[in-house]
Amino acid sequence: MSESVFDFSATTKAGSAKSLADYKGKVLLVVNTASKCGFTPQFEGLESLYETYKDQGLEILGFPCNQFGKQDPGSNDEIQEFCQLNYGVSFPMFGKIEVNGGGADPLFKYLKKAAPGALGTERIKWNFTKFLIGKDGSVLKRYAPATKPSAIEADIEALLG
């Protein structure tokens, strides 16, 4: 069987493992996030997408990362509180991870290989890199950090059918 996103688990902000197989049959948007980044206002757009499409089968999974300019230095609880207070984030936010290098989370190693960036690079360039995952767990597309969530809406609608 070929790997899919559903073969992985993620660590919740509380530190327990959550199987991504729990999201089978849903369209996923997986994002590495940061609280103190120029792209941080994208939380608003992500939350808007989530509110619009969650009842149709969209899940957005946020993964805080402090690897880019040390822009997410807080604890998991501080990050969650920031996202809720400032952007009303209600989609799942997981524990802080690394997305590049030797300590990269296995999920992100898989995502980067399945959907390489510009010129075939697997490295994640910055915060708010987004991966669109089909209902079957296949990685369909990678979006650059500067891509606004609203620009992904048509792709999400097409997958939700």
C-alpha positions as CSV (number, residue, x, y, z in Angstrom):
1,M,0.0,0.0,0.0
2,S,1.4,3.4,-0.9
3,E,1.7,5.9,1.9
4,S,-0.9,8.6,2.5
5,V,-1.4,11.3,5.0
6,F,-3.6,9.0,6.9
7,D,-0.6,6.7,7.7
8,F,0.7,9.4,10.0
9,S,-0.2,10.8,13.4
10,A,0.4,14.2,14.9
11,T,1.0,15.4,18.4
12,T,-1.8,17.5,19.8
13,K,-1.0,20.7,21.7
14,A,-1.6,18.6,24.9
15,G,1.1,16.2,23.9
16,S,-1.0,13.1,22.9
17,A,-0.9,11.4,19.5
18,K,-3.8,11.9,17.1
19,S,-4.1,9.6,14.1
20,L,-4.6,11.5,10.9
21,A,-6.7,8.5,9.8
22,D,-9.4,10.1,11.9
23,Y,-9.8,12.6,9.0
24,K,-10.4,10.0,6.3
25,G,-13.0,11.2,3.8
26,K,-12.3,14.8,4.5
27,V,-10.4,17.4,2.4
28,L,-7.4,18.6,4.4
29,L,-5.4,21.8,4.3
30,V,-2.2,21.3,6.3
31,V,-0.3,24.5,7.2
32,N,2.8,25.3,9.2
33,T,2.0,28.4,11.2
34,A,3.7,31.2,13.3
35,S,2.2,33.8,15.6
36,K,4.7,36.6,14.9
37,C,5.1,36.4,11.1
38,G,4.2,38.8,8.4
39,F,1.8,36.1,7.1
40,T,0.2,35.6,10.5
41,P,-2.9,37.6,9.4
42,Q,-3.6,34.5,7.1
43,F,-5.1,32.9,10.2
44,E,-8.1,35.1,9.5
45,G,-8.4,33.8,5.9
46,L,-7.9,30.2,7.1
47,E,-10.5,30.5,9.7
48,S,-12.9,32.0,7.1
49,L,-12.3,29.0,4.8
50,Y,-12.8,26.6,7.8
51,E,-16.1,28.3,8.8
52,T,-17.4,28.2,5.2
53,Y,-16.5,24.6,4.4
54,K,-16.1,22.6,7.6
55,D,-19.7,21.3,7.4
56,Q,-19.0,20.1,3.8
57,G,-15.9,18.1,4.9
58,L,-12.9,20.5,5.1
59,E,-10.4,20.3,7.9
60,I,-7.6,22.7,8.4
61,L,-4.7,21.4,10.5
62,G,-2.3,24.0,11.9
63,F,1.2,23.1,12.9
64,P,3.1,25.9,14.8
65,C,6.8,26.1,13.8
66,N,9.6,28.2,15.3
67,Q,12.2,27.5,12.6
68,F,11.7,30.6,10.5
69,G,13.0,33.8,12.2
70,K,12.0,32.3,15.6
71,Q,8.5,33.6,14.9
72,D,6.6,31.2,17.2
73,P,8.6,31.1,20.5
74,G,5.6,30.6,22.8
75,S,4.4,27.4,24.4
76,N,1.7,25.3,22.8
77,D,-0.9,26.8,25.1
78,E,0.3,30.4,24.4
79,I,0.2,29.8,20.7
80,Q,-3.3,28.4,20.9
81,E,-4.5,31.3,23.1
82,F,-3.0,33.8,20.6
83,C,-4.7,32.2,17.6
84,Q,-8.1,32.1,19.4
85,L,-7.9,35.6,20.9
86,N,-6.6,37.4,17.8
87,Y,-8.1,35.4,14.9
88,G,-10.9,33.3,16.4
89,V,-9.1,30.1,15.2
90,S,-11.4,27.1,15.8
91,F,-9.7,24.6,13.5
92,P,-7.3,22.1,15.1
93,M,-3.9,23.5,16.1
94,F,-1.3,20.8,16.9
95,G,1.9,20.9,19.0
96,K,4.9,22.9,17.8
97,I,7.0,21.0,15.3
98,E,10.0,21.4,13.0
99,V,9.4,21.1,9.3
100,N,13.0,21.2,7.9
101,G,16.2,19.5,8.9
102,G,17.0,16.4,10.9
103,G,14.3,17.0,13.4
104,A,11.6,17.5,10.8
105,D,8.2,15.9,11.7
106,P,7.6,12.7,9.7
107,L,4.3,14.1,8.3
108,F,6.1,17.1,6.9
109,K,8.9,15.0,5.5
110,Y,6.2,13.1,3.6
111,L,4.4,16.2,2.5
112,K,7.5,17.9,1.1
113,K,8.5,14.8,-0.8
114,A,4.9,14.2,-2.2
115,A,4.5,17.9,-3.3
116,P,7.9,19.5,-3.8
117,G,8.1,23.3,-4.1
118,A,9.6,25.5,-6.9
119,L,12.3,23.8,-9.0
120,G,11.6,20.5,-7.2
121,T,12.9,21.7,-3.8
122,E,11.6,19.8,-0.8
123,R,12.6,22.3,1.8
124,I,9.9,24.5,3.3
125,K,10.7,28.1,2.6
126,W,8.8,29.9,5.3
127,N,5.7,29.9,7.6
128,F,2.3,29.4,6.1
129,T,3.3,26.9,3.4
130,K,0.1,25.0,2.7
131,F,-0.6,21.5,1.5
132,L,-3.9,20.4,0.0
133,I,-4.9,16.8,0.7
134,G,-7.6,14.9,-1.1
135,K,-10.3,12.8,0.7
136,D,-8.2,9.7,0.0
137,G,-5.2,11.1,1.8
138,S,-3.2,11.9,-1.3
139,V,-1.2,15.1,-1.4
140,L,-2.5,17.2,-4.3
141,K,-0.9,20.6,-4.2
142,R,1.5,22.8,-2.3
143,Y,1.0,26.5,-2.0
144,A,3.6,29.1,-1.2
145,P,3.5,31.1,2.0
146,A,2.4,34.3,0.2
147,T,-0.6,32.4,-1.3
148,K,-3.7,33.8,0.4
149,P,-6.2,31.3,1.8
150,S,-8.9,32.9,-0.4
151,A,-6.8,31.9,-3.5
152,I,-7.2,28.2,-2.6
153,E,-10.9,28.3,-2.2
154,A,-11.8,27.2,-5.8
155,D,-9.4,24.2,-5.4
156,I,-11.1,23.3,-2.1
157,E,-14.6,23.6,-3.6
158,A,-13.7,21.3,-6.5
159,L,-12.5,18.6,-4.1
160,L,-15.5,18.9,-1.8
161,G,-17.7,18.4,-5.0
